Amino acid sequence: MKFQIKRLVSQILLLFSANLGAFGLKTGFCYPFFYCNACPAATSACPLRAIEVGVFKGEFKWKLITYPLFIIGTVGTLTGRAVCGWACPIGLLQRSTGGIARKLKKYPIIKKIGQHKVERYLRFIKYVVFVGLVVVTTILIGFMFTDICPVGFLTGTIPILILNPGQYIPSSYFYPALVIFILFIILIFTIERGWCRYFCPVGALLAPFNKISYLYIDVEVEACTHCHLCSNICPMGINIPNMHRDPECILCGKCINTCPRLLINFKRI
Protein backbone atom coordinates (compact mmCIF):
# COMPACT_ATOMS: atom_id res chain seq x y z
CA MET A 1 0.00 0.00 0.00
CA LYS A 2 2.87 2.38 0.83
CA PHE A 3 4.14 1.77 -2.69
CA GLN A 4 0.88 3.00 -4.21
CA ILE A 5 0.88 6.04 -1.93
CA LYS A 6 4.31 6.95 -3.32
CA ARG A 7 2.89 6.65 -6.83
CA LEU A 8 -0.03 8.90 -5.90
CA VAL A 9 2.34 11.50 -4.44
CA SER A 10 4.40 11.36 -7.64
CA GLN A 11 1.30 11.89 -9.79
CA ILE A 12 0.08 14.82 -7.68
CA LEU A 13 3.50 16.51 -7.70
CA LEU A 14 3.74 16.12 -11.49
CA LEU A 15 0.23 17.51 -11.89
CA PHE A 16 1.29 20.53 -9.82
CA SER A 17 4.48 20.98 -11.86
CA ALA A 18 2.50 20.73 -15.09
CA ASN A 19 0.44 23.74 -13.99
CA LEU A 20 3.12 26.08 -12.70
CA GLY A 21 2.15 28.43 -15.52
CA ALA A 22 -0.53 29.65 -13.13
CA PHE A 23 2.32 31.13 -11.09
CA GLY A 24 4.01 32.70 -14.10
CA LEU A 25 6.43 29.85 -14.86
CA LYS A 26 6.43 28.97 -18.56
CA THR A 27 9.14 26.85 -20.13
CA GLY A 28 10.11 25.71 -23.60
CA PHE A 29 10.13 22.11 -22.40
CA CYS A 30 7.86 19.42 -23.85
CA TYR A 31 5.91 17.25 -21.44
CA PRO A 32 6.96 13.58 -21.64
CA PHE A 33 3.31 12.76 -20.98
CA PHE A 34 -0.13 13.79 -22.26
CA TYR A 35 -1.11 17.30 -21.21
CA CYS A 36 -2.29 20.26 -23.26
CA ASN A 37 -0.32 23.49 -23.59
CA ALA A 38 -3.67 25.23 -24.29
CA CYS A 39 -4.34 24.94 -20.55
CA PRO A 40 -4.08 28.49 -19.13
CA ALA A 41 -1.84 27.15 -16.34
CA ALA A 42 0.32 24.91 -18.57
CA THR A 43 4.03 24.97 -17.80
CA SER A 44 5.29 23.32 -20.97
CA ALA A 45 4.33 22.27 -24.47
CA CYS A 46 2.26 19.31 -25.61
CA PRO A 47 4.59 16.88 -27.46
CA LEU A 48 1.85 16.09 -29.97
CA ARG A 49 1.26 19.76 -30.81
CA ALA A 50 4.99 20.25 -31.28
CA ILE A 51 5.05 17.34 -33.74
CA GLU A 52 2.00 18.71 -35.55
CA VAL A 53 3.63 22.12 -35.96
CA GLY A 54 6.79 20.39 -37.12
CA VAL A 55 5.05 18.53 -39.96
CA PHE A 56 2.33 21.08 -40.77
CA LYS A 57 1.32 20.80 -44.44
CA GLY A 58 4.59 19.15 -45.37
CA GLU A 59 6.77 22.06 -44.25
CA PHE A 60 9.01 19.90 -42.10
CA LYS A 61 10.78 21.58 -39.18
CA TRP A 62 13.11 18.84 -38.08
CA LYS A 63 14.27 20.45 -34.84
CA LEU A 64 10.67 20.81 -33.72
CA ILE A 65 9.93 17.21 -34.68
CA THR A 66 12.98 15.63 -33.07
CA TYR A 67 12.80 17.63 -29.82
CA PRO A 68 9.64 16.00 -28.36
CA LEU A 69 10.62 12.64 -29.83
CA PHE A 70 14.02 12.89 -28.13
CA ILE A 71 12.40 13.67 -24.76
CA ILE A 72 9.92 10.82 -25.06
CA GLY A 73 12.62 8.48 -26.37
CA THR A 74 14.92 9.27 -23.46
CA VAL A 75 12.19 8.78 -20.85
CA GLY A 76 10.99 5.63 -22.62
CA THR A 77 14.46 4.10 -22.79
CA LEU A 78 14.95 4.63 -19.06
CA THR A 79 11.54 3.68 -17.67
CA GLY A 80 9.42 2.39 -20.54
CA ARG A 81 5.81 3.38 -20.15
CA ALA A 82 6.14 4.11 -16.42
CA VAL A 83 5.42 7.77 -17.11
CA CYS A 84 1.80 6.72 -17.83
CA GLY A 85 1.45 5.21 -14.38
CA TRP A 86 3.59 7.59 -12.34
CA ALA A 87 3.49 11.02 -13.99
CA CYS A 88 0.73 11.65 -16.52
CA PRO A 89 -2.12 13.86 -15.19
CA ILE A 90 -4.57 12.02 -17.44
CA GLY A 91 -3.34 8.80 -15.89
CA LEU A 92 -4.14 10.31 -12.49
CA LEU A 93 -7.62 11.21 -13.75
CA GLN A 94 -8.18 7.63 -14.88
CA ARG A 95 -6.87 6.36 -11.58
CA SER A 96 -9.68 8.28 -9.92
CA THR A 97 -12.32 6.84 -12.28
CA GLY A 98 -10.87 3.32 -12.24
CA GLY A 99 -12.79 2.25 -9.16
CA ILE A 100 -16.12 2.97 -10.85
CA ALA A 101 -15.00 1.23 -14.05
CA ARG A 102 -13.96 -1.80 -12.02
CA LYS A 103 -17.37 -1.94 -10.32
CA LEU A 104 -19.16 -1.66 -13.67
CA LYS A 105 -17.12 -4.63 -14.88
CA LYS A 106 -19.42 -6.79 -12.76
CA TYR A 107 -22.16 -6.18 -15.34
CA PRO A 108 -22.03 -8.86 -18.09
CA ILE A 109 -22.09 -6.45 -21.04
CA ILE A 110 -19.13 -4.42 -19.68
CA LYS A 111 -17.23 -7.55 -18.71
CA LYS A 112 -17.63 -8.97 -22.20
CA ILE A 113 -16.16 -5.82 -23.75
CA GLY A 114 -13.00 -6.14 -21.67
CA GLN A 115 -12.62 -9.87 -22.25
CA HIS A 116 -13.69 -10.10 -25.89
CA LYS A 117 -11.04 -11.53 -28.20
CA VAL A 118 -11.26 -8.37 -30.34
CA GLU A 119 -10.20 -6.24 -27.36
CA ARG A 120 -6.48 -6.82 -27.83
CA TYR A 121 -6.73 -5.57 -31.41
CA LEU A 122 -8.50 -2.41 -30.28
CA ARG A 123 -5.29 -1.45 -28.51
CA PHE A 124 -3.71 -0.77 -31.89
CA ILE A 125 -6.11 2.14 -32.42
CA LYS A 126 -3.73 4.46 -30.53
CA TYR A 127 -1.02 3.83 -33.13
CA VAL A 128 -3.50 4.65 -35.90
CA VAL A 129 -4.47 7.83 -34.04
CA PHE A 130 -0.84 8.94 -33.81
CA VAL A 131 0.14 8.12 -37.39
CA GLY A 132 -3.18 9.07 -38.96
CA LEU A 133 -4.44 12.09 -37.03
CA VAL A 134 -1.26 13.54 -35.55
CA VAL A 135 1.10 13.04 -38.50
CA VAL A 136 -0.50 12.15 -41.85
CA THR A 137 -3.60 14.37 -41.56
CA THR A 138 -1.48 17.31 -40.41
CA ILE A 139 0.86 16.88 -43.36
CA LEU A 140 -1.91 16.61 -45.96
CA ILE A 141 -4.67 18.84 -44.56
CA GLY A 142 -3.59 20.72 -41.44
CA PHE A 143 -4.13 20.56 -37.70
CA MET A 144 -6.63 17.92 -36.72
CA PHE A 145 -5.93 15.90 -33.61
CA THR A 146 -5.19 18.69 -31.14
CA ASP A 147 -8.26 20.59 -32.37
CA ILE A 148 -10.55 17.72 -31.35
CA CYS A 149 -8.44 16.27 -28.54
CA PRO A 150 -10.58 15.53 -25.44
CA VAL A 151 -7.65 16.28 -23.14
CA GLY A 152 -7.27 19.68 -24.75
CA PHE A 153 -11.00 20.27 -24.28
CA LEU A 154 -10.74 19.28 -20.60
CA THR A 155 -7.59 21.22 -19.69
CA GLY A 156 -7.78 24.03 -22.24
CA THR A 157 -11.26 24.82 -23.55
CA ILE A 158 -13.20 24.36 -20.30
CA PRO A 159 -10.83 26.45 -18.12
CA ILE A 160 -10.78 29.23 -20.75
CA LEU A 161 -14.59 29.20 -20.85
CA ILE A 162 -14.65 29.55 -17.06
CA LEU A 163 -12.01 32.28 -16.97
CA ASN A 164 -13.48 34.24 -19.88
CA PRO A 165 -17.25 33.82 -19.73
CA GLY A 166 -18.99 35.53 -22.64
CA GLN A 167 -15.70 36.28 -24.40
CA TYR A 168 -14.91 32.81 -25.74
CA ILE A 169 -15.76 32.38 -29.42
CA PRO A 170 -16.14 28.69 -30.33
CA SER A 171 -14.26 27.50 -33.40
CA SER A 172 -15.72 25.16 -35.99
CA TYR A 173 -14.13 22.29 -34.04
CA PHE A 174 -15.89 23.12 -30.77
CA TYR A 175 -18.93 20.86 -31.13
CA PRO A 176 -17.06 17.84 -32.59
CA ALA A 177 -14.56 18.25 -29.75
CA LEU A 178 -17.41 18.43 -27.23
CA VAL A 179 -18.89 15.17 -28.51
CA ILE A 180 -15.49 13.47 -28.38
CA PHE A 181 -14.94 14.80 -24.86
CA ILE A 182 -18.28 13.34 -23.70
CA LEU A 183 -17.33 9.98 -25.24
CA PHE A 184 -13.94 10.24 -23.51
CA ILE A 185 -15.65 10.71 -20.12
CA ILE A 186 -17.98 7.77 -20.77
CA LEU A 187 -14.99 5.63 -21.79
CA ILE A 188 -12.85 6.25 -18.70
CA PHE A 189 -15.81 5.63 -16.39
CA THR A 190 -16.74 2.44 -18.24
CA ILE A 191 -13.41 0.76 -19.00
CA GLU A 192 -10.52 1.06 -16.58
CA ARG A 193 -7.78 3.12 -18.23
CA GLY A 194 -9.77 3.01 -21.47
CA TRP A 195 -8.01 6.07 -22.89
CA CYS A 196 -4.56 4.62 -22.12
CA ARG A 197 -5.49 1.27 -23.60
CA TYR A 198 -7.06 2.32 -26.87
CA PHE A 199 -6.53 5.93 -27.88
CA CYS A 200 -3.59 7.73 -26.24
CA PRO A 201 -1.04 8.67 -28.95
CA VAL A 202 1.63 9.49 -26.35
CA GLY A 203 1.10 6.00 -24.96
CA ALA A 204 1.61 4.71 -28.50
CA LEU A 205 4.97 6.51 -28.63
CA LEU A 206 6.09 5.17 -25.25
CA ALA A 207 4.75 1.60 -25.52
CA PRO A 208 7.49 0.09 -27.76
CA PHE A 209 10.17 1.20 -25.30
CA ASN A 210 8.87 -1.32 -22.75
CA LYS A 211 10.75 -3.95 -24.73
CA ILE A 212 14.14 -2.30 -24.20
CA SER A 213 13.77 -0.04 -21.16
CA TYR A 214 16.29 0.01 -18.32
CA LEU A 215 13.48 -0.44 -15.78
CA TYR A 216 10.83 -3.11 -16.19
CA ILE A 217 8.60 -5.51 -14.26
CA ASP A 218 9.79 -9.09 -14.03
CA VAL A 219 7.75 -12.19 -13.12
CA GLU A 220 9.27 -15.44 -11.84
CA VAL A 221 7.00 -17.51 -14.04
CA GLU A 222 8.49 -20.88 -13.05
CA ALA A 223 7.30 -20.48 -9.46
CA CYS A 224 3.93 -18.90 -10.36
CA THR A 225 0.80 -20.79 -9.23
CA HIS A 226 -1.39 -18.82 -11.68
CA CYS A 227 -3.79 -17.59 -9.02
CA HIS A 228 -4.56 -14.65 -11.37
CA LEU A 229 -4.62 -12.11 -8.55
CA CYS A 230 -2.05 -9.97 -10.39
CA SER A 231 -3.95 -10.07 -13.69
CA ASN A 232 -7.25 -9.28 -11.98
CA ILE A 233 -5.82 -6.16 -10.32
CA CYS A 234 -3.99 -4.89 -13.42
CA PRO A 235 -5.63 -1.62 -14.58
CA MET A 236 -4.45 -2.27 -18.14
CA GLY A 237 -6.02 -5.74 -18.33
CA ILE A 238 -2.73 -7.56 -18.94
CA ASN A 239 -2.12 -11.28 -18.44
CA ILE A 240 0.75 -10.59 -16.03
CA PRO A 241 2.49 -14.01 -15.83
CA ASN A 242 2.78 -14.11 -19.62
CA MET A 243 3.32 -10.42 -20.35
CA HIS A 244 7.05 -10.56 -21.29
CA ARG A 245 7.62 -6.78 -21.06
CA ASP A 246 4.19 -6.09 -22.53
CA PRO A 247 3.96 -2.69 -24.31
CA GLU A 248 0.73 -2.05 -22.41
CA CYS A 249 2.36 -2.24 -18.97
CA ILE A 250 2.46 1.16 -17.21
CA LEU A 251 4.66 -0.14 -14.36
CA CYS A 252 2.10 0.94 -11.77
CA GLY A 253 3.24 -1.88 -9.50
CA LYS A 254 -0.22 -3.05 -8.46
CA CYS A 255 0.70 -6.59 -9.47
CA ILE A 256 3.80 -6.38 -7.25
CA ASN A 257 1.69 -5.46 -4.22
CA THR A 258 -0.84 -8.20 -4.96
CA CYS A 259 1.36 -11.27 -5.55
CA PRO A 260 1.07 -13.47 -2.41
CA ARG A 261 4.38 -15.21 -3.19
CA LEU A 262 6.36 -12.04 -3.96
CA LEU A 263 7.26 -13.31 -7.43
CA ILE A 264 6.80 -9.97 -9.21
CA ASN A 265 9.36 -7.18 -8.88
CA PHE A 266 10.86 -4.17 -10.56
CA LYS A 267 14.06 -5.10 -12.35
CA ARG A 268 16.84 -3.14 -14.01
CA ILE A 269 18.95 -4.23 -16.94
Beta strands, then each sheet from edge to edge (+ up, - down):
strand 1: 215-219
strand 2: 264-268
sheet 1: 1+ 2-
end
